[in-house]
Amino acid sequence: MTKLRIIVLGLSLSSSWGNGHATTFRALLRAFAARGHDVLFLERDVPWYASHRDLRDPDFCRLELYSSLEDLERYRGAIKHADAVIVGSYVPDGVDVGRYVQRVANGVIAFYDIDTPVTLAKLERGDYEYLTPNLIPDYDVYFSFTGGPTLNLLMERYGSPAARALYCSVDPEAYHVVDREKRWDLSYLGTYSPDRQPTLERLLIEPARQAPHLRFAVAGPQYPTGIEWPENVERIDHVPPNDHPDFYAQSRYTLNVTRTDMIRAGYSPSVRLFEAAACGTPIISDLWKGIETILEPDREILLAQTPDDILNVLSAWSEGQRRALGAHARCRILGEHTSAHRAASMEQGLLEAIQHRRREQPLALVVES
């Protein structure tokens, strides 16, 4: 196996506070290191993560912090000589970081978009927070959180040489079945997002109002103080990744809520979907195209559109049905969607790009001469 020297410039590895990137990167890079590759993760040192760091010294890669684009110059040599450099979505000053990497790196350059539908919606609006259309053709590979038709869009409209689906995943060593007494009938774990809130209102808060004898929980930061939570909804500001299995284990069911742009694009499973399933917790989800390619409805996942859909499940499904749903989902996820599966896919995409570059270089030399 070819050992690759990889540099990743991502939103965060050190802090899971208010973002799903950290757990995604941790699972992926741990599996990548297990395949024998050398990984350096470069993270912008920002106050909101500095005060909430829950991983300071990873055992699967090197983690370095840089303070600015100018400070990134300290790593010029490493970036120049790496076999591959991967820039992630939502990296601060991501456009300038991308330009810098494309200018300096001699190896393959990839963009890893954990927010593809959001990214494309921003590009349509001319919002170039961390990516511009003219950067895309110069990334050798575009690893996309979203599959399906979006991959063709990235290649045909935006000129990506190679758009590859790289869904989020789960580390089965970190997310596993835990035996805990059930505390909630339905839980939700996720940072506040304005476009997710109407669905959360419809599929958790309204059912809680209608069924005061049932117990609910919403865990995650940044929820506005003006939200009126029913008395039977427990609010938890933050659950560290190490405590996720315990949180899921205390839930009879957990809710998956998808952002509007991701529903519109389809084929955009969230990391929480994989994590909850790996813990054996039955999932009730909103609807989006392609969900059936991840988990089979009514056997591995339940789909809901109304408060009545939720209440019917919570009241009518037997304990045996509930357990079977969770077990089937766990089996499917562990068989197809672990971090080891994703690391193998990313490795293949990078190696293909490296081979493509090697084939193109002799031709380029002939043209230049």
C-alpha atoms as one frame of an Amber mdcrd trajectory, in Angstrom:
protein
   0.000   0.000   0.000   1.261   3.478  -0.887   1.845   5.637   2.194   0.575
   9.147   1.575   1.600  12.371   3.276  -1.664  14.266   3.714  -2.324  17.788
   4.948  -5.881  18.750   5.870  -6.959  22.345   6.398 -10.355  21.964   8.047
 -12.814  23.960  10.095 -12.001  22.173  13.339 -10.595  18.950  14.688 -10.002
  20.160  18.241 -13.543  21.293  19.083 -16.926  19.714  18.419 -18.747  22.738
  19.859 -21.440  23.966  17.480 -20.266  21.977  14.458 -20.431  18.481  13.012
 -17.096  18.817  11.217 -14.931  17.773  14.153 -16.511  14.360  14.687 -16.543
  13.761  10.926 -12.849  14.591  10.590 -11.944  12.569  13.677 -13.611   9.417
  12.399 -12.280   9.800   8.867  -8.690  10.659   9.774  -8.433   7.974  12.437
  -9.384   5.419   9.789  -7.066   7.063   7.274  -4.146   6.790   9.709  -5.031
   3.143  10.315  -4.393   2.582   6.603  -0.799   3.727   7.132  -0.995   7.327
   5.963   0.655  10.329   7.647  -1.783  13.159   8.378  -1.193  16.753   9.494
  -4.344  18.731  10.362  -4.044  22.528  10.265  -6.771  24.393  12.137  -7.338
  28.139  12.400  -7.031  29.162  16.036 -10.305  31.001  16.740 -11.758  32.060
  20.116 -15.067  30.163  19.909 -13.277  26.836  19.478 -10.333  27.673  21.727
 -12.697  27.920  24.703 -14.460  24.621  23.897 -11.679  22.226  22.892 -12.379
  18.551  23.613  -9.499  17.042  21.616  -6.115  18.690  22.041  -3.687  15.880
  21.244  -5.113  13.311  18.795  -3.325   9.964  18.613  -4.095   9.438  14.920
  -2.609  12.594  13.377  -0.672  15.742  14.150  -2.777  18.795  14.996  -1.315
  22.263  14.535  -2.984  25.645  15.003  -2.304  28.715  12.879  -3.459  32.238
  13.640  -3.826  33.787  10.160  -3.162  33.302   6.478   0.240  34.883   7.007
   0.951  32.413   9.807   0.119  29.558   7.438   3.391  30.401   5.711   5.135
  28.395   8.478   3.801  25.274   6.771   4.730  26.217   3.211   7.315  23.439
   2.938   4.950  20.779   4.229   2.163  21.967   1.913   4.527  22.094  -1.053
   5.833  18.554  -0.626   2.668  16.753   0.569   1.272  14.023  -1.651  -2.173
  15.579  -1.184  -3.588  18.701   0.462  -7.263  18.746   1.386  -9.109  22.006
   2.074 -12.428  21.729   3.905 -15.630  23.729   3.703 -16.222  26.615   6.111
 -12.504  27.116   6.716 -12.001  30.753   7.805 -10.724  32.793   4.847 -11.272
  29.627   2.844 -11.008  31.364  -0.536  -7.583  32.791   0.291  -6.513  29.497
   1.855  -7.602  27.655  -1.290  -5.702  30.059  -3.538  -2.611  29.720  -1.359
  -2.706  25.925  -1.463  -3.318  25.849  -5.221  -0.333  28.156  -5.699   2.086
  26.348  -3.371   1.237  22.629  -3.423   2.998  20.315  -5.850   0.805  17.331
  -5.012  -2.869  16.640  -5.522  -5.266  19.267  -4.172  -8.757  18.315  -3.017
 -11.763  20.126  -1.616 -13.766  18.268   1.021 -17.232  19.754   1.251 -19.159
  18.622   4.321 -21.831  21.212   3.427 -22.259  20.788  -0.338 -25.912  21.912
  -0.743 -25.259  24.937   1.459 -22.084  25.683  -0.489 -23.872  25.547  -3.856
 -26.714  27.716  -2.579 -24.140  30.264  -1.427 -22.401  30.202  -4.813 -25.752
  30.799  -6.551 -26.222  33.910  -4.370 -22.694  35.138  -5.031 -21.755  34.454
  -1.419 -18.129  33.370  -1.617 -17.425  32.852   2.068 -15.022  29.910   1.639
 -15.223  28.911  -2.038 -15.575  30.646  -5.403 -16.593  29.093  -8.729 -13.169
  29.771 -10.260 -11.404  27.773  -7.535 -13.328  24.570  -8.255 -11.663  23.585
 -11.577  -8.235  23.794  -9.911  -9.117  21.300  -7.184  -8.116  17.898  -8.579
 -10.916  16.210  -6.633 -14.116  17.568  -5.105 -15.175  15.232  -2.281 -18.841
  15.972  -1.720 -21.051  15.373   1.293 -23.855  15.055  -1.268 -24.179  12.378
  -3.935 -26.733  11.930  -6.700 -27.260  14.601  -9.386 -25.146  17.129  -7.454
 -21.976  15.376  -8.616 -22.868  16.021 -12.261 -23.657  19.637 -11.427 -20.215
  20.111  -9.879 -18.495  18.714 -12.956 -20.697  20.097 -15.739 -21.532  23.578
 -14.432 -18.584  24.309 -12.154 -15.849  22.431 -13.996 -14.679  20.050 -11.297
 -12.297  17.502 -12.885 -13.611  14.801 -10.550 -16.555  15.113  -8.142 -16.850
  12.134  -5.814 -19.467  11.395  -3.165 -17.942  11.129   0.306 -20.789  10.942
   2.788 -20.188  11.457   6.461 -19.624   8.305   8.458 -19.193   6.907  11.950
 -16.366   5.426  13.978 -17.856   2.205  15.409 -15.281   2.206  18.211 -16.585
   5.563  19.419 -20.285   4.994  18.675 -21.613   1.715  19.994 -24.565   0.200
  21.827 -24.792   1.180  25.491 -27.283  -0.252  27.985 -29.001   2.673  29.704
 -32.404   3.266  31.231 -34.635   5.159  28.817 -35.024   8.779  29.842 -36.729
  10.245  26.766 -39.288   8.970  24.277 -37.821  11.139  21.521 -34.596  13.144
  21.415 -32.858  15.451  18.987 -29.137  16.252  18.891 -28.064  19.193  16.762
 -26.896  22.798  16.768 -29.630  25.396  16.240 -30.246  26.304  12.607 -33.068
  28.649  11.511 -33.977  26.477   8.530 -34.158  23.311  10.650 -36.226  24.896
  13.398 -39.653  24.687  11.659 -39.177  20.928  11.221 -38.063  20.575  14.837
 -41.175  22.497  15.856 -43.418  20.226  13.789 -41.825  16.871  14.608 -40.771
  17.308  18.243 -42.065  20.430  19.960 -45.673  20.108  18.753 -45.828  16.379
  19.604 -44.506  17.296  23.051 -47.310  19.822  23.498 -49.911  17.271  22.444
 -48.511  14.482  24.625 -47.469  15.955  27.986 -47.133  12.427  29.410 -44.202
  11.716  27.059 -40.630  12.910  27.536 -38.484  14.722  24.973 -34.991  16.237
  24.769 -33.260  18.755  22.496 -29.473  18.917  22.851 -27.196  21.408  21.132
 -25.925  24.992  21.408 -27.020  28.362  20.038 -30.795  28.026  20.450 -32.392
  31.484  20.903 -33.720  32.351  24.333 -37.150  33.202  22.894 -38.133  29.620
  22.024 -41.030  28.393  24.159 -40.121  24.864  25.198 -42.907  22.672  26.602
 -42.282  21.500  30.158 -41.718  17.929  28.985 -38.836  18.957  26.677 -35.463
  18.865  28.402 -32.909  21.307  26.993 -29.222  20.368  27.051 -26.777  22.993
  25.797 -24.041  20.665  24.551 -23.268  16.961  24.513 -19.564  16.185  23.904
 -18.894  13.427  21.345 -17.703  11.033  24.058 -21.161  11.287  25.624 -23.159
  10.792  22.411 -23.616   7.012  22.898 -25.016   7.596  26.393 -27.341  10.285
  25.043 -28.672   8.040  22.291 -28.934   5.057  24.657 -31.298   7.032  26.876
 -33.631   7.720  23.928 -36.369   5.347  22.800 -36.194   7.100  19.424 -34.107
   9.951  18.075 -35.070  12.506  15.433 -33.091  13.375  12.307 -33.763  16.882
  10.945 -32.272  18.043   7.640 -31.412  21.562   6.484 -33.500  23.045   3.658
 -30.689  23.168   1.086 -29.868  19.534   1.803 -33.480  18.452   1.415 -33.597
  20.261  -1.915 -30.434  18.537  -3.150 -31.228  15.142  -1.661 -28.623  12.435
  -1.064 -27.253  14.372   1.928 -27.252  12.188   5.053 -26.114  13.953   8.208
 -23.404  12.576  10.465 -25.969  12.248  13.279 -27.881   9.721  11.176 -24.885
   7.401  11.066 -23.953   7.949  14.703 -27.409   7.230  16.097 -27.772   4.122
  13.945 -24.376   2.811  15.047 -25.585   3.164  18.634 -28.626   1.048  17.818
 -31.049   3.887  18.526 -34.135   3.848  16.250 -34.341   6.923  14.028 -37.328
   8.942  12.858 -36.395  11.291  10.021 -37.860  13.984   7.818 -38.080  13.142
   4.118 -35.546  13.787   1.370 -34.658  12.178  -1.935 -32.104   9.418  -1.630
 -32.650   8.552   2.014 -33.742   5.084   0.916 -30.238   4.486  -0.484 -28.828
   4.906   3.035 -31.458   3.225   5.226 -34.557   1.284   4.183 -37.794   3.014
   5.266 -39.986   1.062   7.727 -37.254  -1.520   8.275 -34.152   0.529   9.148
 -35.607   4.023   9.581 -39.020   5.675   9.987 -40.090   8.731   8.002 -42.399
  11.407   9.380 -44.067  14.539   8.064 -46.599  15.492  10.746 -46.899  15.519
  14.546 -49.414  12.665  14.232 -46.787  10.571  12.423 -44.496  11.006  15.423
 -47.149  10.344  18.040 -48.359   7.218  16.230 -44.872   5.739  16.395 -44.299
   6.694  20.018 -47.628   5.236  21.108 -48.284   2.326  18.744 -44.932   0.691
  18.035 -44.130  -2.241  20.302 -40.845  -2.614  22.133 -39.960  -5.513  19.849
 -40.568  -3.446  16.731 -38.550  -0.578  18.186 -35.554  -2.779  18.989 -35.658
  -4.471  15.582 -35.657  -1.104  13.805 -32.546  -0.019  15.682 -30.784  -3.347
  15.146 -31.443  -3.361  11.397 -30.151   0.203  11.033 -27.023  -0.596  13.023
 -26.289  -3.621  10.826 -26.688  -1.555   7.637 -24.499   1.309   8.826 -21.702
  -0.913  10.114 -21.753  -2.798   6.831 -21.582   0.217   4.510 -21.023   3.557
   6.233 -18.176   3.408   8.746 -15.150   5.682   8.734 -13.121   2.760   7.370
 -15.377   2.675   4.293 -14.965   6.433   3.788 -11.193   6.357   4.294 -10.905
   3.696   1.594 -13.043   5.825  -0.758 -10.995   8.963  -0.115  -7.757   7.040
  -0.582  -8.989   5.710  -3.915 -10.026   9.200  -5.055  -6.644  10.671  -4.128
  -4.676   7.851  -5.749  -6.703   8.212  -8.952  -5.944  11.941  -8.984  -2.237
  11.255  -8.396  -2.178   8.799 -11.301  -4.036  11.289 -13.501  -1.452  13.959
 -12.728   1.400  11.590 -13.565  -0.192  10.797 -16.927  -0.726  14.492 -17.710
   2.738  15.750 -16.736   4.730  14.282 -19.662   2.243  15.821 -22.111   2.520
  19.179 -20.366   6.311  19.073 -20.687   6.103  18.374 -24.409   3.689  21.275
 -24.932   5.853  23.673 -22.955   9.004  22.730 -24.843
